[in-house]
Amino acid sequence: MKYAKIHENAENDDIYRTVREEDHVFVDWRSYLDLKMKKEHKLTGRCDYSLAPEDFFIERVSLAFNKDMQWIGHFNQQIAKILQAGLMTRWHQVYWLPDDACSVQGGVGSGSGTVTLTDMQFSFYVFGVGSLLGLSIFMIERVMRNSKESSEGSVVKPFLA
């Protein structure tokens, strides 16, 4: 961590300028960086930042209680119900800024984006080569069968038992 620098204020515009224009990396909570990236895109219309696809530190939020507090069990039950019902996901969808062009992550399994003809070009080549190969094998077999039948002639062979 020879070149690491600790920033006291994450709202300092100089930090984001160095990330955008220089070889600087800014580490903060993913939720904060996501919101900051969306706000910057809304202001400038450009995607100047990108988030790493992998989280290297899991963001956890908790409540601190007195260890003898009588409400701990009740809070745990209610929080479990909220998580099981999917309310956290729903609240994120409703109250978070919507995805923009910068926040859509590409890559394997992203499930988003459109497939163009150039993306499928190799598939068409394989289909075409396979079809031509199958058709040519079929025609060769047909010609061989016809030539075998014509060489035997139209002589009726008696059936002897």
C-alpha positions in Angstrom: 0.0 0.0 0.0 2.9 2.2 -0.8 0.9 4.6 -3.0 -2.4 4.4 -1.1 -4.0 7.7 0.0 -6.8 8.1 2.5 -9.4 10.7 1.6 -11.2 12.4 4.5 -14.1 13.6 2.4 -15.6 11.4 -0.3 -17.4 14.4 -1.8 -14.2 16.0 -2.9 -14.4 16.6 -6.6 -10.6 16.2 -7.0 -10.9 12.5 -6.2 -13.3 11.9 -9.1 -11.2 14.0 -11.4 -8.1 11.9 -10.7 -10.1 8.7 -11.2 -11.5 10.0 -14.5 -8.3 11.5 -15.9 -5.4 9.6 -14.2 -4.4 6.2 -12.9 -6.3 6.5 -9.7 -8.7 3.9 -8.1 -11.2 4.9 -5.4 -12.5 2.3 -2.9 -15.7 3.0 -1.1 -19.0 1.2 -0.4 -20.6 -0.2 -3.6 -23.9 1.5 -2.9 -22.2 4.9 -2.5 -20.2 4.4 -5.7 -23.3 3.2 -7.6 -25.3 6.3 -6.6 -22.3 8.6 -7.4 -21.9 7.0 -10.8 -25.6 7.5 -11.6 -25.6 11.1 -10.4 -22.5 11.9 -12.5 -24.1 10.2 -15.6 -27.2 12.3 -15.0 -25.2 15.5 -14.9 -22.7 14.9 -17.7 -24.4 12.2 -19.9 -21.1 10.3 -20.0 -20.0 7.1 -18.4 -16.7 8.2 -16.9 -16.6 5.5 -14.2 -17.0 1.8 -14.0 -17.5 -0.5 -11.0 -15.5 -3.7 -10.6 -17.7 -6.7 -11.4 -16.5 -8.6 -8.3 -17.0 -7.5 -4.7 -14.0 -8.1 -2.6 -15.5 -6.9 0.6 -19.1 -7.9 1.5 -21.1 -4.9 2.7 -23.0 -5.7 5.8 -25.3 -3.5 7.9 -26.4 -4.3 11.4 -28.1 -3.0 14.5 -26.2 -2.7 17.8 -28.2 -3.6 20.9 -27.6 -3.9 24.6 -26.8 -7.6 25.1 -29.6 -8.0 27.6 -32.3 -6.1 25.5 -35.6 -7.9 25.4 -36.4 -6.8 21.8 -33.5 -8.6 20.1 -35.5 -11.7 19.2 -38.4 -9.6 17.9 -36.0 -7.5 15.7 -34.4 -10.6 14.4 -37.8 -12.1 13.4 -39.0 -8.9 11.7 -35.7 -8.5 9.8 -35.9 -12.1 8.7 -39.5 -11.6 7.5 -38.5 -8.4 5.5 -35.6 -10.3 3.8 -37.7 -13.4 3.0 -40.6 -11.3 1.6 -38.1 -9.5 -0.7 -38.9 -6.1 0.6 -35.3 -5.0 0.5 -35.2 -5.8 -3.2 -38.5 -4.0 -3.7 -37.3 -0.9 -1.8 -34.1 -0.9 -3.9 -36.2 -0.9 -7.1 -38.5 1.8 -5.9 -36.2 4.2 -4.1 -32.8 3.7 -5.8 -32.0 5.6 -9.0 -32.9 3.6 -12.1 -30.3 1.9 -14.1 -28.7 3.9 -16.9 -26.3 3.2 -19.7 -23.4 3.2 -17.3 -24.8 0.8 -14.7 -25.7 -2.0 -17.1 -22.9 -4.5 -16.6 -21.9 -6.7 -19.5 -20.2 -10.0 -19.4 -21.1 -13.6 -19.1 -24.6 -14.2 -17.9 -25.6 -10.6 -17.8 -28.8 -11.4 -19.6 -29.1 -8.0 -21.1 -28.4 -6.6 -24.5 -29.5 -7.4 -28.0 -28.2 -10.0 -30.3 -27.3 -8.8 -33.8 -26.7 -10.6 -37.1 -22.9 -10.2 -36.7 -23.1 -11.9 -33.3 -24.7 -14.9 -34.9 -22.6 -15.0 -38.0 -20.5 -18.0 -37.0 -23.6 -19.9 -36.1 -24.9 -19.4 -39.7 -21.6 -20.5 -41.1 -21.7 -23.7 -39.1 -25.3 -24.3 -40.1 -24.5 -23.7 -43.8 -21.4 -26.0 -43.8 -23.3 -28.7 -42.0 -26.3 -28.5 -44.4 -24.1 -28.6 -47.5 -22.1 -31.6 -46.1 -25.3 -33.5 -45.2 -26.8 -32.8 -48.6 -23.7 -33.9 -50.5 -23.5 -37.1 -48.5 -27.1 -37.8 -49.3 -26.6 -37.2 -53.0 -23.5 -39.4 -53.1 -25.4 -42.3 -51.4 -28.3 -41.8 -53.9 -26.0 -41.9 -56.9 -24.1 -45.0 -55.6 -27.4 -46.8 -55.0 -28.7 -45.9 -58.5 -25.5 -47.1 -60.1 -25.5 -50.3 -58.2 -29.1 -51.0 -59.3 -28.4 -50.2 -62.9 -25.3 -52.4 -63.0 -27.3 -55.4 -61.8 -29.7 -54.8 -64.7 -33.4 -55.4 -64.8 -33.1 -59.2 -64.7 -35.7 -60.9 -62.6 -34.0 -63.3 -60.3 -36.1 -66.3 -59.3 -36.6 -67.0 -55.6 -35.4 -70.5 -54.8 -36.4 -72.0 -51.5 
